[in-house]
Amino acid sequence: MILTIHLLVSFILAIILYRSYSYLVLFIFLGGFLIDIDHPLYYLIRFKSFNLKKAYSYFMEIGKRNDLRSYESVIRIFHNIETFFVLLIFSFFSKEVLMILIGFILHISLDMISEYRYFSCLRNYSLLRSLIKKQKPL
Ligand SMILES: [Zn+2]
């Protein structure tokens, strides 16, 4: 998913919820935008480089090539069902985490739409399953 779309949609949601949640809407950006930090972290570990522009190009190329095998092989420490459940549990105790969860759900929904558009299917969303059944990229 294009980062500017995540940022824009998070911003629109923050405006909509601002009257009810005030400054807490800033936490929407953590779940709605900043969770994509796991992409450059993966790139850093795999290629020993923290070049954000190259990392962004790498992931966009995978999408353009419809390279589902490479896409599935990427370990995303925040884009998974385990993160969702951790946020869900803590959201009962913290409004800040609830805002992060709302942004997270929005972010993952947009990613799923984008993935389906590129690959005509959805990837594995379990971090545990990814770690157990790690596929090597081609
Ligand atoms: Zn994402």
Boltz pocket constraint, residues with backbone or C-beta under 6 A from the ligand:
constraints:
  - pocket:
      binder: B
      contacts: [[A, 1], [A, 35], [A, 36], [A, 79], [A, 107], [A, 111]]
      max_distance: 6.0
